[in-house]
Amino acid sequence: MVTAITTTDTTNTYTTSIGGVNVTVRSNFSDKTATVEVEPKITGGALNVQG
């Protein structure tokens, strides 16, 4: 499920939720780099996962 896509003059940010994990990919056009961030969405315990 795509949660957000953000674009500026130099960056493109794509955020999605996969199996209770938020994945954010940022592409920087000016220096031609990309970063990937992975963040668990566990809120109250191992069995309480948002997805």
mmCIF entry with sequence, helices, sheets and N, C-alpha, C, O atoms, coordinates in Angstrom:
data_MODEL
# 
_entry.id   MODEL 
# 
_entity.id                         1 
_entity.type                       polymer 
_entity.pdbx_number_of_molecules   1 
# 
_entity_poly.entity_id                      1 
_entity_poly.type                           'polypeptide(L)' 
_entity_poly.nstd_linkage                   no 
_entity_poly.nstd_monomer                   no 
_entity_poly.pdbx_seq_one_letter_code       MVTAITTTDTTNTYTTSIGGVNVTVRSNFSDKTATVEVEPKITGGALNVQG 
_entity_poly.pdbx_seq_one_letter_code_can   MVTAITTTDTTNTYTTSIGGVNVTVRSNFSDKTATVEVEPKITGGALNVQG 
_entity_poly.pdbx_strand_id                 A 
# 
loop_
_entity_poly_seq.entity_id 
_entity_poly_seq.num 
_entity_poly_seq.mon_id 
_entity_poly_seq.hetero 
1 1  MET n 
1 2  VAL n 
1 3  THR n 
1 4  ALA n 
1 5  ILE n 
1 6  THR n 
1 7  THR n 
1 8  THR n 
1 9  ASP n 
1 10 THR n 
1 11 THR n 
1 12 ASN n 
1 13 THR n 
1 14 TYR n 
1 15 THR n 
1 16 THR n 
1 17 SER n 
1 18 ILE n 
1 19 GLY n 
1 20 GLY n 
1 21 VAL n 
1 22 ASN n 
1 23 VAL n 
1 24 THR n 
1 25 VAL n 
1 26 ARG n 
1 27 SER n 
1 28 ASN n 
1 29 PHE n 
1 30 SER n 
1 31 ASP n 
1 32 LYS n 
1 33 THR n 
1 34 ALA n 
1 35 THR n 
1 36 VAL n 
1 37 GLU n 
1 38 VAL n 
1 39 GLU n 
1 40 PRO n 
1 41 LYS n 
1 42 ILE n 
1 43 THR n 
1 44 GLY n 
1 45 GLY n 
1 46 ALA n 
1 47 LEU n 
1 48 ASN n 
1 49 VAL n 
1 50 GLN n 
1 51 GLY n 
# 
_struct_asym.id          A 
_struct_asym.entity_id   1 
# 
loop_
_struct_sheet.id 
_struct_sheet.type 
_struct_sheet.number_strands 
_struct_sheet.details 
AA1 ? 4 ? 
AA2 ? 2 ? 
# 
loop_
_struct_sheet_order.sheet_id 
_struct_sheet_order.range_id_1 
_struct_sheet_order.range_id_2 
_struct_sheet_order.offset 
_struct_sheet_order.sense 
AA1 1 2 ? anti-parallel 
AA1 2 3 ? anti-parallel 
AA1 3 4 ? anti-parallel 
AA2 1 2 ? anti-parallel 
# 
loop_
_struct_sheet_range.sheet_id 
_struct_sheet_range.id 
_struct_sheet_range.beg_label_comp_id 
_struct_sheet_range.beg_label_asym_id 
_struct_sheet_range.beg_label_seq_id 
_struct_sheet_range.pdbx_beg_PDB_ins_code 
_struct_sheet_range.end_label_comp_id 
_struct_sheet_range.end_label_asym_id 
_struct_sheet_range.end_label_seq_id 
_struct_sheet_range.pdbx_end_PDB_ins_code 
_struct_sheet_range.beg_auth_comp_id 
_struct_sheet_range.beg_auth_asym_id 
_struct_sheet_range.beg_auth_seq_id 
_struct_sheet_range.end_auth_comp_id 
_struct_sheet_range.end_auth_asym_id 
_struct_sheet_range.end_auth_seq_id 
AA1 1 VAL A 2  ? THR A 7  ? VAL A 2  THR A 7  
AA1 2 THR A 11 ? ILE A 18 ? THR A 11 ILE A 18 
AA1 3 VAL A 21 ? ASN A 28 ? VAL A 21 ASN A 28 
AA1 4 THR A 33 ? PRO A 40 ? THR A 33 PRO A 40 
AA2 1 ILE A 42 ? GLY A 45 ? ILE A 42 GLY A 45 
AA2 2 ASN A 48 ? VAL A 49 ? ASN A 48 VAL A 49 
# 
loop_
_atom_site.group_PDB 
_atom_site.id 
_atom_site.type_symbol 
_atom_site.label_atom_id 
_atom_site.label_alt_id 
_atom_site.label_comp_id 
_atom_site.label_asym_id 
_atom_site.label_entity_id 
_atom_site.label_seq_id 
_atom_site.pdbx_PDB_ins_code 
_atom_site.Cartn_x 
_atom_site.Cartn_y 
_atom_site.Cartn_z 
_atom_site.occupancy 
_atom_site.B_iso_or_equiv 
_atom_site.pdbx_formal_charge 
_atom_site.auth_seq_id 
_atom_site.auth_comp_id 
_atom_site.auth_asym_id 
_atom_site.auth_atom_id 
_atom_site.pdbx_PDB_model_num 
ATOM 1   N N  . MET A 1 1  ? 0.840  -1.183 0.000  1.00 0.00 ? 1  MET A N  1 
ATOM 2   C CA . MET A 1 1  ? 0.000  0.000  0.000  1.00 0.00 ? 1  MET A CA 1 
ATOM 3   C C  . MET A 1 1  ? 0.881  1.241  0.000  1.00 0.00 ? 1  MET A C  1 
ATOM 4   O O  . MET A 1 1  ? 1.680  1.430  0.917  1.00 0.00 ? 1  MET A O  1 
ATOM 5   N N  . VAL A 1 2  ? 0.748  2.070  -0.993 1.00 0.00 ? 2  VAL A N  1 
ATOM 6   C CA . VAL A 1 2  ? 1.512  3.311  -1.066 1.00 0.00 ? 2  VAL A CA 1 
ATOM 7   C C  . VAL A 1 2  ? 0.887  4.309  -0.114 1.00 0.00 ? 2  VAL A C  1 
ATOM 8   O O  . VAL A 1 2  ? -0.321 4.542  -0.150 1.00 0.00 ? 2  VAL A O  1 
ATOM 9   N N  . THR A 1 3  ? 1.713  4.900  0.742  1.00 0.00 ? 3  THR A N  1 
ATOM 10  C CA . THR A 1 3  ? 1.198  5.867  1.698  1.00 0.00 ? 3  THR A CA 1 
ATOM 11  C C  . THR A 1 3  ? 1.538  7.291  1.321  1.00 0.00 ? 3  THR A C  1 
ATOM 12  O O  . THR A 1 3  ? 0.805  8.208  1.693  1.00 0.00 ? 3  THR A O  1 
ATOM 13  N N  . ALA A 1 4  ? 2.641  7.517  0.583  1.00 0.00 ? 4  ALA A N  1 
ATOM 14  C CA . ALA A 1 4  ? 2.993  8.882  0.194  1.00 0.00 ? 4  ALA A CA 1 
ATOM 15  C C  . ALA A 1 4  ? 4.007  8.878  -0.932 1.00 0.00 ? 4  ALA A C  1 
ATOM 16  O O  . ALA A 1 4  ? 4.908  8.040  -0.976 1.00 0.00 ? 4  ALA A O  1 
ATOM 17  N N  . ILE A 1 5  ? 3.844  9.836  -1.849 1.00 0.00 ? 5  ILE A N  1 
ATOM 18  C CA . ILE A 1 5  ? 4.856  10.118 -2.863 1.00 0.00 ? 5  ILE A CA 1 
ATOM 19  C C  . ILE A 1 5  ? 5.057  11.629 -2.852 1.00 0.00 ? 5  ILE A C  1 
ATOM 20  O O  . ILE A 1 5  ? 4.109  12.390 -3.044 1.00 0.00 ? 5  ILE A O  1 
ATOM 21  N N  . THR A 1 6  ? 6.303  12.059 -2.625 1.00 0.00 ? 6  THR A N  1 
ATOM 22  C CA . THR A 1 6  ? 6.613  13.479 -2.558 1.00 0.00 ? 6  THR A CA 1 
ATOM 23  C C  . THR A 1 6  ? 7.735  13.785 -3.539 1.00 0.00 ? 6  THR A C  1 
ATOM 24  O O  . THR A 1 6  ? 8.723  13.054 -3.609 1.00 0.00 ? 6  THR A O  1 
ATOM 25  N N  . THR A 1 7  ? 7.579  14.873 -4.300 1.00 0.00 ? 7  THR A N  1 
ATOM 26  C CA . THR A 1 7  ? 8.586  15.234 -5.291 1.00 0.00 ? 7  THR A CA 1 
ATOM 27  C C  . THR A 1 7  ? 8.928  16.708 -5.157 1.00 0.00 ? 7  THR A C  1 
ATOM 28  O O  . THR A 1 7  ? 8.040  17.549 -5.018 1.00 0.00 ? 7  THR A O  1 
ATOM 29  N N  . THR A 1 8  ? 10.235 17.022 -5.199 1.00 0.00 ? 8  THR A N  1 
ATOM 30  C CA . THR A 1 8  ? 10.698 18.407 -5.272 1.00 0.00 ? 8  THR A CA 1 
ATOM 31  C C  . THR A 1 8  ? 11.594 18.533 -6.497 1.00 0.00 ? 8  THR A C  1 
ATOM 32  O O  . THR A 1 8  ? 11.674 17.608 -7.306 1.00 0.00 ? 8  THR A O  1 
ATOM 33  N N  . ASP A 1 9  ? 12.271 19.673 -6.637 1.00 0.00 ? 9  ASP A N  1 
ATOM 34  C CA . ASP A 1 9  ? 13.148 19.871 -7.792 1.00 0.00 ? 9  ASP A CA 1 
ATOM 35  C C  . ASP A 1 9  ? 14.313 18.898 -7.800 1.00 0.00 ? 9  ASP A C  1 
ATOM 36  O O  . ASP A 1 9  ? 14.791 18.511 -8.867 1.00 0.00 ? 9  ASP A O  1 
ATOM 37  N N  . THR A 1 10 ? 14.780 18.494 -6.612 1.00 0.00 ? 10 THR A N  1 
ATOM 38  C CA . THR A 1 10 ? 15.985 17.660 -6.559 1.00 0.00 ? 10 THR A CA 1 
ATOM 39  C C  . THR A 1 10 ? 15.757 16.300 -5.935 1.00 0.00 ? 10 THR A C  1 
ATOM 40  O O  . THR A 1 10 ? 16.635 15.442 -6.025 1.00 0.00 ? 10 THR A O  1 
ATOM 41  N N  . THR A 1 11 ? 14.613 16.065 -5.305 1.00 0.00 ? 11 THR A N  1 
ATOM 42  C CA . THR A 1 11 ? 14.407 14.789 -4.628 1.00 0.00 ? 11 THR A CA 1 
ATOM 43  C C  . THR A 1 11 ? 13.055 14.191 -4.978 1.00 0.00 ? 11 THR A C  1 
ATOM 44  O O  . THR A 1 11 ? 12.117 14.893 -5.357 1.00 0.00 ? 11 THR A O  1 
ATOM 45  N N  . ASN A 1 12 ? 12.983 12.877 -4.841 1.00 0.00 ? 12 ASN A N  1 
ATOM 46  C CA . ASN A 1 12 ? 11.744 12.135 -5.019 1.00 0.00 ? 12 ASN A CA 1 
ATOM 47  C C  . ASN A 1 12 ? 11.643 11.168 -3.843 1.00 0.00 ? 12 ASN A C  1 
ATOM 48  O O  . ASN A 1 12 ? 12.542 10.352 -3.640 1.00 0.00 ? 12 ASN A O  1 
ATOM 49  N N  . THR A 1 13 ? 10.569 11.245 -3.070 1.00 0.00 ? 13 THR A N  1 
ATOM 50  C CA . THR A 1 13 ? 10.392 10.397 -1.898 1.00 0.00 ? 13 THR A CA 1 
ATOM 51  C C  . THR A 1 13 ? 9.171  9.515  -2.108 1.00 0.00 ? 13 THR A C  1 
ATOM 52  O O  . THR A 1 13 ? 8.092  10.001 -2.446 1.00 0.00 ? 13 THR A O  1 
ATOM 53  N N  . TYR A 1 14 ? 9.352  8.212  -1.905 1.00 0.00 ? 14 TYR A N  1 
ATOM 54  C CA . TYR A 1 14 ? 8.296  7.220  -2.103 1.00 0.00 ? 14 TYR A CA 1 
ATOM 55  C C  . TYR A 1 14 ? 8.194  6.406  -0.826 1.00 0.00 ? 14 TYR A C  1 
ATOM 56  O O  . TYR A 1 14 ? 9.162  5.767  -0.417 1.00 0.00 ? 14 TYR A O  1 
ATOM 57  N N  . THR A 1 15 ? 7.031  6.425  -0.193 1.00 0.00 ? 15 THR A N  1 
ATOM 58  C CA . THR A 1 15 ? 6.824  5.698  1.053  1.00 0.00 ? 15 THR A CA 1 
ATOM 59  C C  . THR A 1 15 ? 5.739  4.653  0.843  1.00 0.00 ? 15 THR A C  1 
ATOM 60  O O  . THR A 1 15 ? 4.683  4.946  0.282  1.00 0.00 ? 15 THR A O  1 
ATOM 61  N N  . THR A 1 16 ? 6.002  3.442  1.294  1.00 0.00 ? 16 THR A N  1 
ATOM 62  C CA . THR A 1 16 ? 5.028  2.365  1.163  1.00 0.00 ? 16 THR A CA 1 
ATOM 63  C C  . THR A 1 16 ? 5.026  1.532  2.435  1.00 0.00 ? 16 THR A C  1 
ATOM 64  O O  . THR A 1 16 ? 5.989  1.564  3.201  1.00 0.00 ? 16 THR A O  1 
ATOM 65  N N  . SER A 1 17 ? 3.966  0.798  2.660  1.00 0.00 ? 17 SER A N  1 
ATOM 66  C CA . SER A 1 17 ? 3.849  -0.081 3.817  1.00 0.00 ? 17 SER A CA 1 
ATOM 67  C C  . SER A 1 17 ? 3.763  -1.510 3.315  1.00 0.00 ? 17 SER A C  1 
ATOM 68  O O  . SER A 1 17 ? 2.866  -1.858 2.547  1.00 0.00 ? 17 SER A O  1 
ATOM 69  N N  . ILE A 1 18 ? 4.709  -2.339 3.758  1.00 0.00 ? 18 ILE A N  1 
ATOM 70  C CA . ILE A 1 18 ? 4.750  -3.736 3.326  1.00 0.00 ? 18 ILE A CA 1 
ATOM 71  C C  . ILE A 1 18 ? 4.736  -4.613 4.567  1.00 0.00 ? 18 ILE A C  1 
ATOM 72  O O  . ILE A 1 18 ? 5.705  -4.621 5.325  1.00 0.00 ? 18 ILE A O  1 
ATOM 73  N N  . GLY A 1 19 ? 3.665  -5.346 4.786  1.00 0.00 ? 19 GLY A N  1 
ATOM 74  C CA . GLY A 1 19 ? 3.600  -6.302 5.886  1.00 0.00 ? 19 GLY A CA 1 
ATOM 75  C C  . GLY A 1 19 ? 3.911  -5.723 7.250  1.00 0.00 ? 19 GLY A C  1 
ATOM 76  O O  . GLY A 1 19 ? 4.632  -6.342 8.033  1.00 0.00 ? 19 GLY A O  1 
ATOM 77  N N  . GLY A 1 20 ? 3.384  -4.552 7.548  1.00 0.00 ? 20 GLY A N  1 
ATOM 78  C CA . GLY A 1 20 ? 3.624  -3.948 8.853  1.00 0.00 ? 20 GLY A CA 1 
ATOM 79  C C  . GLY A 1 20 ? 4.944  -3.221 8.970  1.00 0.00 ? 20 GLY A C  1 
ATOM 80  O O  . GLY A 1 20 ? 5.368  -2.889 10.077 1.00 0.00 ? 20 GLY A O  1 
ATOM 81  N N  . VAL A 1 21 ? 5.602  -2.966 7.851  1.00 0.00 ? 21 VAL A N  1 
ATOM 82  C CA . VAL A 1 21 ? 6.875  -2.242 7.850  1.00 0.00 ? 21 VAL A CA 1 
ATOM 83  C C  . VAL A 1 21 ? 6.751  -1.068 6.891  1.00 0.00 ? 21 VAL A C  1 
ATOM 84  O O  . VAL A 1 21 ? 6.300  -1.226 5.757  1.00 0.00 ? 21 VAL A O  1 
ATOM 85  N N  . ASN A 1 22 ? 7.157  0.119  7.357  1.00 0.00 ? 22 ASN A N  1 
ATOM 86  C CA . ASN A 1 22 ? 7.206  1.281  6.478  1.00 0.00 ? 22 ASN A CA 1 
ATOM 87  C C  . ASN A 1 22 ? 8.534  1.295  5.741  1.00 0.00 ? 22 ASN A C  1 
ATOM 88  O O  . ASN A 1 22 ? 9.590  1.178  6.363  1.00 0.00 ? 22 ASN A O  1 
ATOM 89  N N  . VAL A 1 23 ? 8.492  1.438  4.427  1.00 0.00 ? 23 VAL A N  1 
ATOM 90  C CA . VAL A 1 23 ? 9.702  1.525  3.615  1.00 0.00 ? 23 VAL A CA 1 
ATOM 91  C C  . VAL A 1 23 ? 9.679  2.873  2.895  1.00 0.00 ? 23 VAL A C  1 
ATOM 92  O O  . VAL A 1 23 ? 8.729  3.187  2.178  1.00 0.00 ? 23 VAL A O  1 
ATOM 93  N N  . THR A 1 24 ? 10.734 3.665  3.095  1.00 0.00 ? 24 THR A N  1 
ATOM 94  C CA . THR A 1 24 ? 10.849 4.966  2.448  1.00 0.00 ? 24 THR A CA 1 
ATOM 95  C C  . THR A 1 24 ? 12.075 4.963  1.550  1.00 0.00 ? 24 THR A C  1 
ATOM 96  O O  . THR A 1 24 ? 13.174 4.620  1.987  1.00 0.00 ? 24 THR A O  1 
ATOM 97  N N  . VAL A 1 25 ? 11.884 5.346  0.297  1.00 0.00 ? 25 VAL A N  1 
ATOM 98  C CA . VAL A 1 25 ? 12.987 5.448  -0.659 1.00 0.00 ? 25 VAL A CA 1 
ATOM 99  C C  . VAL A 1 25 ? 13.096 6.910  -1.073 1.00 0.00 ? 25 VAL A C  1 
ATOM 100 O O  . VAL A 1 25 ? 12.126 7.506  -1.541 1.00 0.00 ? 25 VAL A O  1 
ATOM 101 N N  . ARG A 1 26 ? 14.287 7.482  -0.895 1.00 0.00 ? 26 ARG A N  1 
ATOM 102 C CA . ARG A 1 26 ? 14.527 8.864  -1.302 1.00 0.00 ? 26 ARG A CA 1 
ATOM 103 C C  . ARG A 1 26 ? 15.577 8.875  -2.409 1.00 0.00 ? 26 ARG A C  1 
ATOM 104 O O  . ARG A 1 26 ? 16.674 8.342  -2.240 1.00 0.00 ? 26 ARG A O  1 
ATOM 105 N N  . SER A 1 27 ? 15.238 9.480  -3.530 1.00 0.00 ? 27 SER A N  1 
ATOM 106 C CA . SER A 1 27 ? 16.186 9.647  -4.631 1.00 0.00 ? 27 SER A CA 1 
ATOM 107 C C  . SER A 1 27 ? 16.572 11.119 -4.703 1.00 0.00 ? 27 SER A C  1 
ATOM 108 O O  . SER A 1 27 ? 15.711 11.998 -4.729 1.00 0.00 ? 27 SER A O  1 
ATOM 109 N N  . ASN A 1 28 ? 17.885 11.378 -4.734 1.00 0.00 ? 28 ASN A N  1 
ATOM 110 C CA . ASN A 1 28 ? 18.381 12.745 -4.848 1.00 0.00 ? 28 ASN A CA 1 
ATOM 111 C C  . ASN A 1 28 ? 18.959 12.912 -6.245 1.00 0.00 ? 28 ASN A C  1 
ATOM 112 O O  . ASN A 1 28 ? 19.954 12.278 -6.596 1.00 0.00 ? 28 ASN A O  1 
ATOM 113 N N  . PHE A 1 29 ? 18.325 13.775 -7.042 1.00 0.00 ? 29 PHE A N  1 
ATOM 114 C CA . PHE A 1 29 ? 18.744 13.930 -8.428 1.00 0.00 ? 29 PHE A CA 1 
ATOM 115 C C  . PHE A 1 29 ? 20.019 14.750 -8.555 1.00 0.00 ? 29 PHE A C  1 
ATOM 116 O O  . PHE A 1 29 ? 20.760 14.577 -9.523 1.00 0.00 ? 29 PHE A O  1 
ATOM 117 N N  . SER A 1 30 ? 20.295 15.641 -7.602 1.00 0.00 ? 30 SER A N  1 
ATOM 118 C CA . SER A 1 30 ? 21.454 16.521 -7.737 1.00 0.00 ? 30 SER A CA 1 
ATOM 119 C C  . SER A 1 30 ? 22.766 15.778 -7.534 1.00 0.00 ? 30 SER A C  1 
ATOM 120 O O  . SER A 1 30 ? 23.729 16.030 -8.259 1.00 0.00 ? 30 SER A O  1 
ATOM 121 N N  . ASP A 1 31 ? 22.828 14.862 -6.559 1.00 0.00 ? 31 ASP A N  1 
ATOM 122 C CA . ASP A 1 31 ? 24.073 14.107 -6.363 1.00 0.00 ? 31 ASP A CA 1 
ATOM 123 C C  . ASP A 1 31 ? 23.928 12.633 -6.742 1.00 0.00 ? 31 ASP A C  1 
ATOM 124 O O  . ASP A 1 31 ? 24.828 11.832 -6.489 1.00 0.00 ? 31 ASP A O  1 
ATOM 125 N N  . LYS A 1 32 ? 22.790 12.275 -7.352 1.00 0.00 ? 32 LYS A N  1 
ATOM 126 C CA . LYS A 1 32 ? 22.563 10.923 -7.890 1.00 0.00 ? 32 LYS A CA 1 
ATOM 127 C C  . LYS A 1 32 ? 22.723 9.841  -6.831 1.00 0.00 ? 32 LYS A C  1 
ATOM 128 O O  . LYS A 1 32 ? 23.392 8.832  -7.059 1.00 0.00 ? 32 LYS A O  1 
ATOM 129 N N  . THR A 1 33 ? 22.108 10.056 -5.674 1.00 0.00 ? 33 THR A N  1 
ATOM 130 C CA . THR A 1 33 ? 22.126 9.059  -4.611 1.00 0.00 ? 33 THR A CA 1 
ATOM 131 C C  . THR A 1 33 ? 20.700 8.652  -4.275 1.00 0.00 ? 33 THR A C  1 
ATOM 132 O O  . THR A 1 33 ? 19.737 9.336  -4.622 1.00 0.00 ? 33 THR A O  1 
ATOM 133 N N  . ALA A 1 34 ? 20.592 7.524  -3.593 1.00 0.00 ? 34 ALA A N  1 
ATOM 134 C CA . ALA A 1 34 ? 19.297 7.050  -3.118 1.00 0.00 ? 34 ALA A CA 1 
ATOM 135 C C  . ALA A 1 34 ? 19.481 6.477  -1.728 1.00 0.00 ? 34 ALA A C  1 
ATOM 136 O O  . ALA A 1 34 ? 20.484 5.818  -1.453 1.00 0.00 ? 34 ALA A O  1 
ATOM 137 N N  . THR A 1 35 ? 18.521 6.723  -0.852 1.00 0.00 ? 35 THR A N  1 
ATOM 138 C CA . THR A 1 35 ? 18.553 6.142  0.485  1.00 0.00 ? 35 THR A CA 1 
ATOM 139 C C  . THR A 1 35 ? 17.273 5.358  0.698  1.00 0.00 ? 35 THR A C  1 
ATOM 140 O O  . THR A 1 35 ? 16.211 5.721  0.191  1.00 0.00 ? 35 THR A O  1 
ATOM 141 N N  . VAL A 1 36 ? 17.387 4.285  1.452  1.00 0.00 ? 36 VAL A N  1 
ATOM 142 C CA . VAL A 1 36 ? 16.241 3.445  1.786  1.00 0.00 ? 36 VAL A CA 1 
ATOM 143 C C  . VAL A 1 36 ? 16.151 3.359  3.298  1.00 0.00 ? 36 VAL A C  1 
ATOM 144 O O  . VAL A 1 36 ? 17.129 3.005  3.958  1.00 0.00 ? 36 VAL A O  1 
ATOM 145 N N  . GLU A 1 37 ? 14.990 3.677  3.856  1.00 0.00 ? 37 GLU A N  1 
ATOM 146 C CA . GLU A 1 37 ? 14.761 3.581  5.290  1.00 0.00 ? 37 GLU A CA 1 
ATOM 147 C C  . GLU A 1 37 ? 13.667 2.551  5.540  1.00 0.00 ? 37 GLU A C  1 
ATOM 148 O O  . GLU A 1 37 ? 12.645 2.539  4.854  1.00 0.00 ? 37 GLU A O  1 
ATOM 149 N N  . VAL A 1 38 ? 13.888 1.697  6.518  1.00 0.00 ? 38 VAL A N  1 
ATOM 150 C CA . VAL A 1 38 ? 12.907 0.678  6.886  1.00 0.00 ? 38 VAL A CA 1 
ATOM 151 C C  . VAL A 1 38 ? 12.550 0.889  8.345  1.00 0.00 ? 38 VAL A C  1 
ATOM 152 O O  . VAL A 1 38 ? 13.432 0.937  9.203  1.00 0.00 ? 38 VAL A O  1 
ATOM 153 N N  . GLU A 1 39 ? 11.261 1.016  8.631  1.00 0.00 ? 39 GLU A N  1 
ATOM 154 C CA . GLU A 1 39 ? 10.801 1.298  9.985  1.00 0.00 ? 39 GLU A CA 1 
ATOM 155 C C  . GLU A 1 39 ? 9.669  0.343  10.346 1.00 0.00 ? 39 GLU A C  1 
ATOM 156 O O  . GLU A 1 39 ? 8.633  0.345  9.681  1.00 0.00 ? 39 GLU A O  1 
ATOM 157 N N  . PRO A 1 40 ? 9.844  -0.474 11.388 1.00 0.00 ? 40 PRO A N  1 
ATOM 158 C CA . PRO A 1 40 ? 8.750  -1.352 11.824 1.00 0.00 ? 40 PRO A CA 1 
ATOM 159 C C  . PRO A 1 40 ? 7.569  -0.539 12.341 1.00 0.00 ? 40 PRO A C  1 
ATOM 160 O O  . PRO A 1 40 ? 7.754  0.529  12.925 1.00 0.00 ? 40 PRO A O  1 
ATOM 161 N N  . LYS A 1 41 ? 6.370  -1.039 12.129 1.00 0.00 ? 41 LYS A N  1 
ATOM 162 C CA . LYS A 1 41 ? 5.164  -0.358 12.595 1.00 0.00 ? 41 LYS A CA 1 
ATOM 163 C C  . LYS A 1 41 ? 4.549  -1.074 13.784 1.00 0.00 ? 41 LYS A C  1 
ATOM 164 O O  . LYS A 1 41 ? 3.328  -1.043 13.943 1.00 0.00 ? 41 LYS A O  1 
ATOM 165 N N  . ILE A 1 42 ? 5.336  -1.709 14.613 1.00 0.00 ? 42 ILE A N  1 
ATOM 166 C CA . ILE A 1 42 ? 4.814  -2.409 15.787 1.00 0.00 ? 42 ILE A CA 1 
ATOM 167 C C  . ILE A 1 42 ? 4.439  -1.367 16.833 1.00 0.00 ? 42 ILE A C  1 
ATOM 168 O O  . ILE A 1 42 ? 5.268  -0.539 17.209 1.00 0.00 ? 42 ILE A O  1 
ATOM 169 N N  . THR A 1 43 ? 3.190  -1.402 17.306 1.00 0.00 ? 43 THR A N  1 
ATOM 170 C CA . THR A 1 43 ? 2.711  -0.343 18.178 1.00 0.00 ? 43 THR A CA 1 
ATOM 171 C C  . THR A 1 43 ? 2.558  -0.774 19.625 1.00 0.00 ? 43 THR A C  1 
ATOM 172 O O  . THR A 1 43 ? 2.785  0.038  20.521 1.00 0.00 ? 43 THR A O  1 
ATOM 173 N N  . GLY A 1 44 ? 2.184  -2.013 19.890 1.00 0.00 ? 44 GLY A N  1 
ATOM 174 C CA . GLY A 1 44 ? 1.938  -2.379 21.274 1.00 0.00 ? 44 GLY A CA 1 
ATOM 175 C C  . GLY A 1 44 ? 2.522  -3.708 21.673 1.00 0.00 ? 44 GLY A C  1 
ATOM 176 O O  . GLY A 1 44 ? 2.518  -4.051 22.855 1.00 0.00 ? 44 GLY A O  1 
ATOM 177 N N  . GLY A 1 45 ? 3.020  -4.458 20.732 1.00 0.00 ? 45 GLY A N  1 
ATOM 178 C CA . GLY A 1 45 ? 3.561  -5.773 21.025 1.00 0.00 ? 45 GLY A CA 1 
ATOM 179 C C  . GLY A 1 45 ? 3.714  -6.555 19.745 1.00 0.00 ? 45 GLY A C  1 
ATOM 180 O O  . GLY A 1 45 ? 3.380  -6.068 18.666 1.00 0.00 ? 45 GLY A O  1 
ATOM 181 N N  . ALA A 1 46 ? 4.214  -7.753 19.861 1.00 0.00 ? 46 ALA A N  1 
ATOM 182 C CA . ALA A 1 46 ? 4.525  -8.547 18.677 1.00 0.00 ? 46 ALA A CA 1 
ATOM 183 C C  . ALA A 1 46 ? 3.279  -8.898 17.867 1.00 0.00 ? 46 ALA A C  1 
ATOM 184 O O  . ALA A 1 46 ? 3.368  -9.112 16.659 1.00 0.00 ? 46 ALA A O  1 
ATOM 185 N N  . LEU A 1 47 ? 2.121  -8.959 18.521 1.00 0.00 ? 47 LEU A N  1 
ATOM 186 C CA . LEU A 1 47 ? 0.908  -9.345 17.804 1.00 0.00 ? 47 LEU A CA 1 
ATOM 187 C C  . LEU A 1 47 ? 0.044  -8.154 17.423 1.00 0.00 ? 47 LEU A C  1 
ATOM 188 O O  . LEU A 1 47 ? -0.989 -8.317 16.772 1.00 0.00 ? 47 LEU A O  1 
ATOM 189 N N  . ASN A 1 48 ? 0.457  -6.963 17.822 1.00 0.00 ? 48 ASN A N  1 
ATOM 190 C CA . ASN A 1 48 ? -0.312 -5.761 17.505 1.00 0.00 ? 48 ASN A CA 1 
ATOM 191 C C  . ASN A 1 48 ? 0.451  -4.977 16.454 1.00 0.00 ? 48 ASN A C  1 
ATOM 192 O O  . ASN A 1 48 ? 1.216  -4.070 16.781 1.00 0.00 ? 48 ASN A O  1 
ATOM 193 N N  . VAL A 1 49 ? 0.243  -5.327 15.185 1.00 0.00 ? 49 VAL A N  1 
ATOM 194 C CA . VAL A 1 49 ? 0.987  -4.722 14.091 1.00 0.00 ? 49 VAL A CA 1 
ATOM 195 C C  . VAL A 1 49 ? 0.000  -4.031 13.170 1.00 0.00 ? 49 VAL A C  1 
ATOM 196 O O  . VAL A 1 49 ? -0.993 -4.626 12.751 1.00 0.00 ? 49 VAL A O  1 
ATOM 197 N N  . GLN A 1 50 ? 0.274  -2.773 12.856 1.00 0.00 ? 50 GLN A N  1 
ATOM 198 C CA . GLN A 1 50 ? -0.553 -2.059 11.890 1.00 0.00 ? 50 GLN A CA 1 
ATOM 199 C C  . GLN A 1 50 ? -0.093 -2.414 10.495 1.00 0.00 ? 50 GLN A C  1 
ATOM 200 O O  . GLN A 1 50 ? 1.103  -2.586 10.259 1.00 0.00 ? 50 GLN A O  1 
ATOM 201 N N  . GLY A 1 51 ? -1.034 -2.526 9.562  1.00 0.00 ? 51 GLY A N  1 
ATOM 202 C CA . GLY A 1 51 ? -0.613 -2.863 8.210  1.00 0.00 ? 51 GLY A CA 1 
ATOM 203 C C  . GLY A 1 51 ? -1.589 -2.466 7.168  1.00 0.00 ? 51 GLY A C  1 
ATOM 204 O O  . GLY A 1 51 ? -1.352 -2.694 5.982  1.00 0.00 ? 51 GLY A O  1 
# 
